[in-house]
Amino acid sequence: MAYHPFRNLGLKLMAVLLASALWFTVAGEHDVERTMRVPLDFQNKPLAMEIVGDPPTTVDVRILGSSAILNRMDPGEVVAVLDLSNARAGSRLFDMRAENVRAPYGVDVLQVIPSTISLELESSAKRVLKVIPAVEGEPAPGFAVGQVTAEPAEVEVVGPESHIRDLTSATTEPVMVTGARATVVDVVTIGVSDSAVRLSTAQSAKVKVQIVPAPRLNR
């Protein structure tokens, strides 16, 4: 069969134009440098160790990549990771290098700012605390708050040793008794006043607030 160079000429021209447009698009992309703030993720923290104080939650990173790739990146695609598997108690310094940052393919990490992270680490401790429910409001006139009980009456908490040592009790969300004329029963979340301390197992308490006749005043 004879070769006809002009057969399907329109399709051939279209293919050439598309290939040329793609080449110019790729050739026109240039690498740009950008600084962005990214989350700092602590990983592999020993179970017997606690981070105390206010550790940083973000770092700044300098990255390099094509403008097209950087413009398409979603928040969270770049994350700094600090491995604490070998951490010991005390004031510690950890180097932050480019290899500590997870980034998409085609993106190079040039620098992490700051280059050193300071953390205060402390041994973890556990303790059993009595649950003292919080009660808010005033019963109806002629009535008063009587015995207040919680079930469970005690909970186990865990946290930095120095913080655990200072705690005397756990508490609950407030149980409202405003205008009450009879016993109030509510299921509320148990918590502690120190944000560095947490319950070993998150749980709620069944709180019973007895409402009794107010004592009469003798005149």
C-alpha positions, 0 to 999 in steps of 0.5 A, a space after each residue: 500500500 502506498 504511503 500517503 504522508 498527508 493522510 489524517 493530516 488534521 490528527 497529526 497536526 493536533 498531536 504535534 500541537 498537543 505535544 508542543 503545548 505539553 513541552 512548553 508547559 513543563 519547560 516553563 515550570 521553574 523551581 521555587 523556594 518557599 518557607 511554610 509552617 508545618 505540624 510537628 509530630 512527636 512519635 515513639 514516645 516511651 510509655 513511661 515518659 511524659 512531655 511537660 511544659 508547652 512543647 512546640 506544635 509547629 516548625 518552619 521549613 524551607 522547601 524547593 520544588 516546581 511551582 506547579 507541585 508547590 501550588 498543588 500541595 494540600 495542607 498537611 502533606 508536609 509534616 515534621 517528625 521527631 522520634 522520641 524512642 531514645 528520649 530520657 528524663 530531663 531537659 533535652 535538645 533534639 536536632 531537626 534536619 531535613 530528613 525529619 520532614 515528610 514531603 511529597 515526591 518532587 519537593 526537597 526540604 532545605 532547612 528546618 527552623 528552628 534547627 533544635 527543639 528543646 523538650 522537658 521530659 519527666 517520668 510518668 506516674 499513676 495515682 488513684 484519686 477520689 472523685 468530688 462532683 461539682 454542683 452548681 445552682 441553688 435548689 428551690 426555696 425551702 430546700 438545700 443540697 444534701 449528700 452528694 455521691 459519685 459512682 465510681 467514687 475513685 479513678 486512676 490518673 496518669 501524668 508527669 510525676 511532679 503534677 501527679 504529686 500535687 493533685 488531691 482529687 478528680 472532679 466532674 462536669 457541673 451538675 445543675 440543681 437550680 430550682 430542684 425540689 427532689 434528688 438530682 441524678 446526672 451522668 457527667 464526664 470525670 476530669 482533673 484540673 491539671 491539663 498535664 494529667 489525664 484519666 488512665 481510661 476516659 469515663 463518666 460518673 453517675 452523680 446523685 445530689 440529694 435535695 432535702 428540706 432546708 432546716 428551719 431557723 428558730 426565732 
